[in-house]
Amino acid sequence: MFRKSYDFALRVVEICKRIHKEKKEFVLSKQLLRSGTSIGANIAEANGAISKADFSAKISISYKESLEAKYWLSILKDSDYLDQKEANKLIVGADELSRIMFAILKTTRIAK
């Protein structure tokens, strides 16, 4: 999961750089950059968790950030800052991460 989130973050960084350069848009893409890179950062923190509760809390944050990233991707797509096909591909990637993290959350919260 860490690798998937890392690869997702790299794609988000590249897209945001391109949106800044080509479209001169900075506000929406900055929100995407923040949420899209935060997913993996929180997963990295979860991997170093000191308890099950700490692990679950960090995965929960990552899950919420993936939902937020999907929101910003949709806004960028629907406002024509981002190509439909490219946005949809990233939305699928964020959705995949969301599903993985949700499954982990169900397991860790049941195991308490």
N, C-alpha and C positions, 0 to 999 in steps of 0.2 A: 504494500500500500504506500509506503514511503516513496518508492521509486515512481509510482503512478502520480502521486501528488507533486513530486519534484518536476517530472516531465510536464505536467499540467502548468505548473508555475512558470517554467521556461517558455511555454507557448504563450502564456498570458503576457509575460514581459515583452516578447517579440511583437505581439499584436499591439500592446500599448505604445511601444516605441514607434511603430508604424503609424498609429492613429495620431500621435503627437506630431510626427514629422509631416505626414501627408494631409491630415484633416485639421490640424491646429486645434484639436480638442484636448482639454487637459482635466476637466472636472470629473466627468463620468469615467474616463479611462483610469484616472487616479484611484477612484473607488474600486474598480475592477482589479487594478494592480495590487491594492492593499488586501482585498479579500482573497484574490486568487493565489497570492503568495503566502498568505497566512495559513492556508489549509495545511501545507507541508510543514510549516514552522511549528504549528501546534501538534502535528503528528510526531515530529522530532522530539518535542517536549514530552509527549505521552510515552515515547519509548524510554525516556529516562525517569518515568514516574516513580515515586517512592511508596505508593499504595495503589490499591485497586480504585479507590475513590479519586485519587489524583489522575490516574490513567483515564478513567471514565470522564472526568471533567474536561481534560484536554481533547479527548476525542469528540466530546459534545461541542466544544468550541469549533473544532475543525468541521464538524457536520454543519453547524450554523453558517460558517464562512463559505462552505460550498454552496449552500442555498443562496447566500447573498451574491456570490459570484455569478450564479445562474441568472439572478435578477438583473445585475449590471450588464451581462452579456445580452440579455433580451432587450434592455433599453437601448444599448448601442446598436443592436441589429435593427430594431424597429425605428430608430431615428436615422438610419442609413449611415452611421459612422463605421459600421462593420458589415462586411459581406454576409448575406444570409447563410450561404453554405459553410463558410468559415465559423460563423457564430454557432450554427447548429452543431457542428463538430465539437466545439468546445463545450457547449451545453451538454452534449452527450457524455463528454469526459467528466464534467462536474457532477452529472447525475450518477455516473458509475461510482465516483468517489463517495457521493452521498449515500448510495445504497450499501456500500461496503461498511462505511462508518455506522450507519443505522443498525446494521446486523451486529456489529461489534457492541454497540450500546445496548441492544436488547440482551445480548449474552452477558455483558459485564454487570448490568443492573439486576438481572435475574440471579446471578451468582452471589450477590451481596449477602 
